[in-house]
């Protein structure tokens, strides 16, 4: 059973993997970077791994670019630990996996040259959640870091990320390989004679539809991957164990909007159904409003009292209306936050982060978010 953590600081100090999940545009990337910054300040060697196509993490860390290799962030005197960052370069990730699991150079180069593999590699490169788990497997297994913070890609379906480790294994299912390899191997042995069996008849029919060259290429592809299947299955099972480990926590990140809250609740339900460890909930970009009557001098400056009634009256009316709308929006968002608090349960902490007018685009902005995450009471 996963341990219970009372706040984010304990999560940062004790865990080896923190996975930030949620819908797009809710601040997962900057939250992951701020968590990594906190861990480095606490003396840990931490990697923030992001799959963010907008490259906001690079900006928030003051970097112009980085890719499929780890880059150390210069924190100066701010931290006794180390903060590293890596942005997934999806097209090269599957090739890196093949280099690790191929039994020899000949097999590896034959796979790279196969047309079906090149097409599949392009398709899987677009599947960022699958590539994230592959890169995570390699980095985690290297034991180079005390903590890894994974910023997951925005997904249309919350299940995409949770199910992604097994995607390639399902595609390379032994039954599928056997179905394609049987007619391929029989013809190689017995020549052009009529092949008996349902699979061979269907195989020849598909050859008329797609072309024999395509099916031959596909059969060669499965023949090459036959010996790699166990390696992919082992990686899939290892990632599954990693997600369920007591040293892992999933952090659900949300915004106070109805669609985002729906996705966050769905993640909470799915994580619990799958018995995966929920570490906490962060609600970003929450509007705050006081119920007190606005101070005219504070709003308009010391010269406010000198304004004539014709000028100050309409201006104050507009300011009052804007304040009422802000209070109504803040009340609506507070209700959604409370809804998430109930959905997360009393055993799970929840942190509310106020909305700031400035975007996080440099290290100073990241430090501001860091203070909101760790220094402000829930």
C-alpha positions in Angstrom: 0.0 0.0 0.0 1.3 3.5 -0.9 2.3 5.7 2.0 0.2 8.8 2.9 1.9 12.2 2.6 0.5 15.2 4.4 2.0 17.8 2.0 4.1 18.3 -1.1 7.3 18.7 0.8 7.2 15.2 2.1 6.5 14.0 -1.4 9.6 15.8 -2.7 11.8 14.5 0.1 10.7 10.8 0.1 9.7 9.8 -3.4 11.8 8.7 -6.4 9.1 9.5 -9.1 6.4 12.1 -9.2 4.1 12.0 -12.2 2.1 15.1 -13.0 -1.1 14.3 -14.8 -4.1 16.4 -15.9 -5.6 18.1 -18.9 -3.7 20.5 -21.2 -3.2 24.1 -20.2 -3.5 23.7 -16.4 0.1 24.3 -15.5 1.5 20.8 -15.3 4.8 21.8 -16.9 5.5 24.7 -14.6 4.3 22.7 -11.6 6.7 19.9 -12.5 9.6 22.5 -12.9 8.8 24.1 -9.5 8.7 20.7 -7.8 12.1 19.9 -9.3 13.4 23.2 -8.1 12.2 22.5 -4.6 13.9 19.1 -4.6 17.2 20.6 -5.7 16.9 23.2 -3.0 16.5 20.3 -0.5 19.8 18.8 -1.7 18.5 16.1 -4.1 19.7 15.3 -7.6 16.5 15.7 -9.7 15.5 15.4 -13.3 12.4 17.1 -14.8 11.3 15.2 -17.9 8.8 17.0 -20.0 7.0 16.2 -23.2 5.5 19.7 -23.7 5.3 20.8 -27.3 5.0 24.5 -26.3 8.5 24.2 -24.6 7.3 26.3 -21.7 9.6 24.4 -19.4 12.7 25.5 -21.3 11.5 29.1 -21.0 10.8 28.9 -17.3 14.3 27.5 -16.7 15.9 30.2 -18.7 17.0 27.8 -21.5 16.7 28.5 -25.2 16.5 24.8 -26.2 17.2 21.3 -25.0 16.2 17.9 -26.2 16.7 14.1 -25.7 19.7 14.5 -23.4 19.8 15.8 -19.8 20.9 19.4 -19.3 21.9 20.8 -15.9 20.2 24.0 -14.8 22.4 26.7 -13.2 20.7 27.6 -9.9 23.7 29.4 -8.4 23.6 29.6 -4.7 19.8 28.8 -4.6 20.3 25.0 -4.2 22.6 22.5 -2.6 21.4 19.8 -4.9 21.3 19.5 -8.7 18.4 20.3 -11.1 18.5 18.7 -14.6 15.9 18.9 -17.4 15.2 16.9 -20.5 12.6 17.5 -23.2 11.5 14.4 -25.1 12.6 14.2 -28.7 9.9 11.8 -29.8 11.2 10.7 -33.3 14.5 9.4 -31.8 13.1 7.7 -28.8 11.8 4.5 -30.4 15.1 4.2 -32.3 16.9 4.4 -29.0 14.7 1.6 -27.7 15.5 -0.6 -30.7 19.2 0.0 -30.2 18.9 -1.3 -26.6 16.8 -4.4 -27.3 18.1 -5.6 -30.7 20.2 -8.7 -30.3 22.9 -7.6 -32.7 23.9 -4.9 -35.2 22.5 -6.8 -38.2 19.1 -7.1 -36.7 19.1 -3.5 -35.6 20.0 -2.1 -39.1 17.5 -4.4 -40.8 14.7 -3.1 -38.5 15.7 0.5 -39.2 15.6 -0.2 -43.0 12.2 -1.8 -42.9 9.5 0.3 -44.4 6.8 -0.9 -41.9 9.1 0.0 -39.0 9.7 3.5 -40.4 6.0 4.1 -40.8 5.3 2.7 -37.3 8.1 4.8 -35.8 6.5 7.9 -37.2 3.1 6.9 -35.8 4.5 6.0 -32.4 6.5 9.3 -32.3 3.2 11.1 -32.4 2.1 9.0 -29.4 3.9 11.2 -26.8 2.5 9.3 -23.8 4.0 6.1 -25.1 7.4 7.7 -25.7 7.3 9.3 -22.3 7.1 5.9 -20.6 9.9 4.5 -22.7 12.2 7.4 -21.9 11.2 7.2 -18.2 12.1 3.5 -18.2 15.6 4.2 -19.4 16.3 7.2 -17.1 14.8 5.6 -14.0 16.8 2.4 -14.5 20.1 4.4 -14.8 19.9 5.4 -11.1 21.5 8.7 -11.9 18.8 10.7 -10.0 17.3 10.8 -6.5 14.0 12.1 -8.0 12.4 12.2 -11.4 9.5 14.5 -12.0 7.5 13.5 -15.1 5.4 16.1 -16.9 3.0 14.1 -18.9 1.6 15.3 -22.3 -1.9 16.6 -22.5 -4.1 13.7 -23.6 -7.6 13.6 -25.1 -8.4 10.5 -23.1 -7.0 10.3 -19.5 -6.5 6.5 -20.0 -4.0 7.1 -22.9 -1.1 7.7 -20.6 -2.0 5.0 -18.0 -2.3 2.4 -20.8 0.5 3.5 -23.0 3.3 1.2 -21.6 1.5 -1.9 -23.1 0.7 -0.4 -26.5 3.7 -1.8 -28.4 3.4 -5.1 -26.6 -0.2 -5.4 -27.8 0.8 -4.4 -31.3 3.5 -7.1 -31.3 1.2 -9.8 -29.7 2.6 -13.3 -30.3 -0.7 -14.4 -31.9 -0.5 -11.6 -34.4 3.1 -12.4 -35.3 2.3 -16.1 -35.6 -0.6 -15.3 -38.0 1.6 -13.3 -40.3 4.7 -15.4 -40.0 3.0 -18.8 -40.7 2.1 -18.1 -44.4 5.4 -16.2 -44.9 7.5 -19.1 -43.5 5.5 -21.8 -45.3 5.9 -20.2 -48.6 9.6 -19.6 -48.0 10.0 -23.4 -47.4 7.5 -24.8 -49.9 7.6 -22.3 -52.7 4.6 -21.0 -54.7 2.2 -23.9 -54.1 -1.3 -23.3 -52.8 -1.1 -22.7 -49.0 -3.6 -24.6 -46.9 -5.3 -23.1 -43.8 -7.5 -20.1 -43.1 -4.7 -17.7 -42.3 -3.0 -18.4 -45.6 -6.2 -17.9 -47.6 -6.9 -14.6 -45.8 -3.2 -13.7 -46.2 -3.4 -14.1 -50.0 -6.7 -12.2 -50.1 -5.0 -9.3 -48.2 -2.2 -9.5 -50.8 -4.7 -8.7 -53.5 -6.0 -5.7 -51.6 -2.8 -4.2 -50.2 -0.2 -5.7 -52.6 2.1 -8.6 -52.0 5.1 -6.4 -51.5 3.4 -4.7 -48.5 2.6 -8.0 -46.9 6.0 -9.4 -47.5 7.5 -6.2 -45.9 5.1 -6.7 -42.9 6.0 -10.3 -42.5 9.7 -9.4 -42.5 9.0 -6.8 -39.9 7.3 -9.3 -37.6 10.1 -11.8 -38.2 12.7 -9.2 -37.1 10.6 -8.3 -34.1 9.9 -11.9 -33.0 13.1 -12.1 -30.9 12.5 -8.6 -29.5 9.1 -9.3 -28.1 10.3 -10.5 -24.7 12.4 -7.3 -24.3 9.4 -5.1 -24.9 7.2 -7.1 -22.6 9.8 -6.9 -19.8 9.9 -3.1 -20.3 6.1 -2.9 -20.2 5.9 -4.9 -17.0 8.7 -2.9 -15.4 7.0 0.4 -16.1 3.8 -1.1 -14.6 5.6 -2.0 -11.4 7.2 1.4 -11.3 3.9 3.2 -11.5 2.5 1.1 -8.6 5.6 1.4 -6.4 5.5 3.0 -3.0 8.3 5.3 -4.1 6.0 6.8 -6.8 3.3 9.4 -6.5 0.8 10.7 -9.0 0.1 14.4 -8.7 -3.2 15.5 -10.3 -3.0 19.1 -11.6 -6.1 21.0 -12.6 -7.5 24.4 -13.3 -10.7 25.7 -11.7 -12.7 25.2 -14.9 -15.4 22.6 -15.4 -13.7 20.6 -18.2 -10.4 20.5 -16.3 -12.1 19.5 -13.0 -13.9 16.7 -14.9 -10.6 15.4 -16.2 -9.0 15.6 -12.7 -11.9 13.7 -11.1 -11.6 11.0 -13.8 -7.8 10.7 -13.2 -8.5 10.4 -9.4 -11.1 7.6 -10.1 -8.8 5.8 -12.5 -5.7 6.0 -10.3 -7.7 4.5 -7.4 -9.3 1.8 -9.5 -5.9 0.8 -10.7 -4.4 1.0 -7.2 -1.9 3.6 -8.3 -0.6 6.0 -5.6 -2.3 9.4 -5.5 0.1 11.9 -3.9 -2.1 15.0 -4.0 -4.0 17.6 -6.0 -2.9 21.0 -7.3 -5.4 23.5 -8.5 -3.7 26.3 -10.5 -4.8 29.7 -11.8 -7.5 30.3 -9.1 -9.0 33.8 -9.0 -9.0 35.3 -5.5 -11.3 38.1 -4.4 -12.0 39.9 -1.1 -15.5 40.5 0.1 -14.5 43.8 1.6 -15.6 47.1 -0.1 -12.8 48.3 -2.4 -10.8 51.2 -1.1 -11.3 54.1 -3.5 -7.9 55.7 -2.7 -6.1 52.4 -3.2 -7.8 51.8 -6.5 -7.6 55.3 -8.0 -4.6 56.8 -6.2 -4.3 59.8 -3.9 -5.9 62.1 -6.4 -9.2 60.2 -6.5 -11.0 62.5 -4.1 -10.2 65.5 -6.4 -12.1 64.0 -9.3 -15.5 65.6 -10.0 -18.7 63.6 -9.6 -19.2 63.4 -13.3 -15.9 61.6 -13.7 -15.6 59.6 -10.5 -19.2 58.3 -10.4 -19.2 56.3 -13.7 -15.6 55.1 -13.1 -16.4 53.9 -9.6 -19.5 52.2 -10.9 -17.5 50.3 -13.5 -14.9 49.3 -10.9 -17.6 48.1 -8.5 -19.2 46.0 -11.3 -15.8 44.5 -12.2 -15.3 43.6 -8.5 -18.6 42.0 -8.3 -17.9 39.9 -11.3 -14.6 38.9 -9.9 -16.2 37.9 -6.6 -18.8 35.8 -8.5 -16.0 34.1 -10.5 -14.0 33.5 -7.4 -17.0 31.9 -5.7 -17.7 29.7 -8.7 -14.1 28.5 -8.8 -14.1 28.0 -5.0 -17.1 25.7 -5.4 -15.2 23.7 -8.1 -12.1 23.5 -5.8 -14.3 22.2 -3.0 -15.8 19.6 -5.5 -12.2 18.4 -6.2 -11.4 18.4 -2.5 -14.4 16.0 -1.8 -13.4 13.8 -4.8 -9.8 13.6 -3.7 -10.8 12.5 -0.1 -9.8 13.6 3.3 -6.5 11.5 3.1 -5.2 13.5 0.1 -3.9 17.0 0.4 -5.0 19.7 -2.0 -3.1 22.9 -2.8 -4.7 26.0 -4.3 -2.4 28.3 -6.4 -3.7 31.9 -7.0 -3.8 33.3 -10.5 -1.0 35.7 -11.4 -1.1 38.3 -14.2 2.3 37.3 -15.4 3.2 34.1 -17.2 6.0 31.9 -15.9 8.7 32.5 -18.5 12.0 32.6 -16.5 13.6 31.4 -13.3 12.2 34.3 -11.2 8.7 33.4 -12.3 9.3 29.8 -11.4 10.5 30.8 -8.0 7.2 32.7 -7.5 5.2 29.6 -8.3 7.5 27.6 -6.1 6.6 29.8 -3.2 2.9 29.4 -3.9 3.3 25.6 -4.0 5.3 25.2 -0.9 5.0 28.2 1.4 1.2 29.1 1.2 -1.2 27.1 3.4 -3.9 25.2 1.6 
